[in-house]
């Protein structure tokens, strides 16, 4: 697996422990502790080193983004989905970038919240049932963005959430005509390229289908795990249903504003057809409902996770 931006432990330790990065010696937003706090300097250094080791370099190039069904031989022009927002298929060219091989885990996110003096997430109610150290952290879009930007503050590198185009290009192993984020791009097979029901349930205290352990089955051809297979993943873009008709050719990054953010992947328990890589979804960035449902104001955070990316320097 090709990696990018490898930094040695001494360099990382310098950044987060001795104040080589000026932000490390200052208080964070709202007076929260930053990584310069003695609370968990070693843990932050280890997290950043692990993060850098898990960044997968994705060489840029051009691909056909969206529902590519009509481009396939013998398709008769038929599409793979009935959705309107992933059409038309259109050519996109991307610069090289790096993306995390795995989603951000609760163990990772807990180190961040402690470093920033923030409360741990999802420690009450139904959310705690889906909480385990080695499963994806359930967050809203703002929490995902802030984590990636914090990594950027500590390393001096341009960390962010991936764009929607970067996410699909990486999930499809540099834009190949693949429908699933499995090792061969084909339909997930429980026990071979996708966890069994028993493995999924045993990953968390919950006895229901939900997020599962990171990296337990082979990654795609680039070395990236579970893209589109382990809950919704936030990307950086605002959502617009007709955006594919307007998308720039080079490095598209979504509309300039909106009410919803794009997510990729799917809700748990809907069947693997819902995990098709080319499918688009959207949610309010704070996960609020437009109308409360059964007294609930927000959607369950445990359904939504993320991974970070780095623009190529």
C-alpha positions in Angstrom: 0.0 0.0 0.0 1.5 3.3 -1.0 1.7 5.9 1.8 2.1 9.7 1.7 3.6 12.3 4.0 5.4 9.9 6.3 6.7 11.9 9.3 9.0 10.4 11.9 7.9 10.2 15.6 10.5 12.7 16.7 9.2 15.3 14.2 5.6 14.7 15.2 6.6 14.8 18.9 8.3 18.2 18.2 5.1 19.5 16.7 2.7 18.5 19.5 4.9 18.4 22.6 7.5 21.1 22.5 5.7 23.9 20.7 7.5 23.8 17.3 4.1 24.5 15.9 3.0 27.8 17.5 -0.6 26.5 17.8 0.5 23.7 20.1 1.3 26.2 22.9 -1.9 28.2 22.7 -5.4 27.6 24.0 -7.9 26.4 21.4 -11.2 27.9 20.5 -13.2 29.0 23.5 -10.3 28.5 25.9 -10.2 24.7 25.4 -6.9 22.9 25.9 -4.9 22.4 22.7 -2.4 19.7 22.1 0.2 21.6 24.1 -1.6 20.7 27.3 0.3 18.1 29.4 -2.9 16.0 29.6 -2.2 13.7 26.7 0.9 14.9 24.8 2.2 11.4 24.1 -1.3 10.2 23.0 -1.6 13.1 20.6 1.9 12.4 19.2 1.0 8.7 18.7 -2.3 9.6 17.1 -0.7 11.9 14.6 2.0 9.4 13.7 -0.6 6.7 13.2 -2.7 9.1 11.1 0.2 9.9 8.8 1.1 6.2 8.5 -2.5 5.5 7.4 -2.6 8.1 4.7 -2.9 6.5 1.2 -1.6 8.4 -1.7 -4.0 8.6 -4.6 -2.5 9.6 -7.9 -4.7 12.1 -9.7 -6.3 11.6 -13.1 -9.5 11.7 -15.0 -12.6 9.5 -14.5 -16.3 9.3 -15.3 -18.1 10.4 -12.1 -21.6 9.4 -11.4 -23.9 6.6 -12.5 -21.8 5.1 -15.3 -24.3 2.4 -16.2 -24.9 3.8 -19.7 -21.2 3.6 -20.5 -21.0 -0.2 -19.8 -21.1 -2.7 -22.7 -24.4 -4.4 -23.2 -26.2 -2.0 -20.8 -28.6 -0.8 -23.4 -28.2 2.7 -21.9 -29.6 1.6 -18.6 -28.5 3.2 -15.3 -27.6 1.4 -12.1 -29.8 3.5 -9.9 -33.1 5.4 -10.2 -31.6 8.4 -8.5 -31.6 11.7 -10.3 -28.8 13.4 -8.3 -25.9 11.2 -9.5 -26.6 11.9 -13.2 -25.4 12.7 -15.7 -22.2 10.8 -15.7 -19.5 13.4 -16.4 -15.7 13.5 -16.8 -13.8 14.9 -13.8 -10.0 15.5 -13.5 -8.4 15.5 -10.0 -5.0 16.5 -8.7 -3.3 13.9 -6.6 -4.2 13.7 -2.9 -4.0 11.4 0.1 -6.9 9.9 2.1 -7.0 7.9 5.2 -7.1 4.1 4.8 -9.7 3.9 7.6 -12.4 6.0 9.2 -11.7 7.9 12.3 -12.3 5.7 15.3 -13.7 6.5 18.7 -10.3 5.9 20.2 -8.8 8.5 17.9 -11.6 11.0 18.4 -11.4 10.7 22.2 -7.8 11.7 22.1 -8.7 14.8 20.1 -11.6 15.8 22.4 -9.4 15.4 25.5 -6.6 17.5 23.9 -9.1 20.2 23.1 -10.8 20.1 26.5 -14.1 19.0 24.9 -16.5 16.4 26.3 -16.4 12.9 24.9 -19.0 12.3 22.2 -22.0 9.8 22.3 -21.7 8.8 25.9 -25.5 8.9 26.7 -28.7 7.3 25.4 -28.9 5.0 22.4 -25.6 6.4 21.0 -23.5 4.8 23.7 -24.7 1.4 22.5 -22.7 1.9 19.3 -19.6 3.2 21.0 -16.4 1.1 20.9 -12.8 2.1 20.6 -12.2 0.5 17.2 -15.4 1.4 15.3 -16.0 4.6 13.4 -16.8 7.6 15.6 -20.3 8.9 15.1 -20.3 12.7 14.4 -22.0 15.5 12.7 -20.4 17.4 9.8 -19.0 20.2 12.0 -17.3 17.7 14.4 -15.8 15.9 11.4 -14.5 19.1 9.8 -13.1 20.3 13.1 -11.2 17.1 13.7 -9.5 17.2 10.3 -8.7 20.9 10.6 -7.1 20.1 14.1 -4.9 17.6 12.4 -3.9 20.3 10.0 -3.1 22.7 12.9 -0.8 20.1 14.5 1.0 19.1 11.4 1.1 22.2 9.2 -0.4 20.1 6.4 -3.6 20.8 4.4 -5.9 18.3 6.1 -9.6 18.5 5.4 -12.6 16.4 4.7 -12.3 14.9 1.1 -14.3 16.4 -1.6 -17.1 14.3 -3.0 -15.2 13.8 -6.2 -12.1 12.7 -4.3 -14.1 10.3 -2.2 -15.7 8.6 -5.2 -12.4 8.5 -7.2 -10.7 6.8 -4.2 -13.6 4.5 -3.5 -13.5 3.3 -7.1 -9.8 2.7 -7.0 -8.9 5.7 -9.1 -12.2 5.9 -10.9 -12.5 2.4 -12.2 -15.9 1.2 -13.2 -16.5 -0.4 -9.8 -19.8 -0.4 -7.8 -18.6 -1.4 -4.3 -15.7 -0.5 -2.0 -14.6 -4.2 -1.7 -11.2 -5.6 -2.6 -12.4 -6.5 -6.1 -15.1 -3.8 -6.5 -17.8 -6.4 -6.6 -20.9 -7.1 -4.5 -20.0 -7.5 -0.8 -19.9 -11.2 0.3 -20.4 -11.7 4.1 -17.3 -13.5 5.5 -15.2 -12.8 2.4 -15.3 -9.1 1.6 -17.8 -7.9 4.2 -18.5 -8.8 7.9 -21.1 -11.3 8.8 -24.1 -10.3 10.8 -22.5 -11.8 13.9 -19.2 -9.9 13.3 -21.1 -6.6 12.9 -23.2 -7.1 16.1 -20.2 -8.2 18.1 -18.3 -5.0 17.3 -20.3 -2.8 19.7 -22.4 -3.3 22.8 -25.6 -3.0 20.8 -27.4 -6.1 19.7 -28.6 -4.4 16.5 -26.9 -3.9 13.1 -24.6 -0.8 13.3 -21.0 0.3 12.8 -18.4 -2.4 12.9 -14.7 -2.8 13.5 -12.2 -1.0 11.3 -10.0 -2.9 8.8 -11.3 -6.4 9.4 -11.7 -7.3 5.7 -9.4 -6.6 2.7 -9.3 -3.0 1.4 -9.9 -1.9 -2.1 -7.1 -1.9 -4.7 -5.6 1.3 -3.3 -5.5 0.0 0.3 -8.6 1.9 1.5 -11.0 0.1 3.8 -14.8 -0.1 3.9 -15.6 2.9 1.6 -19.3 3.1 1.5 -19.7 0.0 3.6 -19.6 1.2 7.2 -22.2 3.9 7.6 -22.6 7.3 6.0 -19.3 9.2 5.4 -19.2 13.0 5.4 -17.5 14.8 2.6 -16.7 18.5 2.3 -19.3 19.5 -0.4 -22.6 21.2 0.0 -25.4 19.3 -1.7 -27.3 20.3 -4.7 -29.5 17.8 -6.6 -28.6 19.1 -10.0 -24.9 19.8 -9.3 -23.6 17.1 -11.7 -25.1 19.1 -14.6 -23.0 22.1 -13.5 -19.9 20.5 -12.1 -16.5 22.0 -13.1 -14.3 19.7 -15.1 -11.2 20.1 -12.9 -11.2 19.5 -9.1 -14.9 20.1 -8.4 -15.6 21.0 -4.8 -19.4 21.4 -4.7 -21.7 24.4 -4.6 -20.6 27.5 -2.7 -23.5 27.2 -0.2 -26.5 25.1 0.8 -28.6 23.6 3.5 -27.3 20.1 3.4 -23.9 18.4 3.2 -23.2 15.4 0.9 -22.7 12.0 2.5 -21.6 8.8 0.9 -22.3 5.2 2.0 -25.6 4.1 3.5 -27.7 3.5 6.6 -27.2 0.1 8.3 -29.4 -2.8 7.7 -30.8 -1.7 4.3 -29.0 -4.4 2.2 -25.8 -4.2 0.3 -27.4 -2.7 -2.8 -27.6 0.5 -0.8 -23.8 0.6 -0.6 -23.2 1.3 -4.3 -20.4 3.8 -4.4 -22.0 6.1 -7.0 -25.1 6.7 -4.7 -25.3 10.2 -3.2 -27.1 11.2 0.1 -27.4 14.4 2.0 -28.1 15.5 5.6 -28.1 18.8 7.5 -24.6 19.4 8.8 -25.8 19.4 12.4 -27.9 16.3 11.8 -31.1 18.2 12.8 -34.4 17.1 11.4 -36.4 19.6 9.5 -39.3 18.3 11.6 -38.7 16.5 14.9 -39.5 12.7 14.6 -40.9 11.0 17.7 -39.7 13.8 19.8 -36.1 13.5 18.5 -34.5 16.7 17.2 -31.4 15.1 15.6 -30.6 12.1 13.6 -28.5 9.4 15.3 -24.9 10.5 15.1 -23.7 6.9 15.2 -24.8 6.5 11.6 -22.4 9.2 10.3 -18.6 9.0 10.3 -15.7 10.3 8.3 -12.1 10.1 7.2 -9.7 12.9 6.4 -7.7 13.8 3.3 -4.6 15.9 2.4 -4.2 18.0 -0.7 -1.1 17.1 -2.6 1.7 19.6 -2.0 
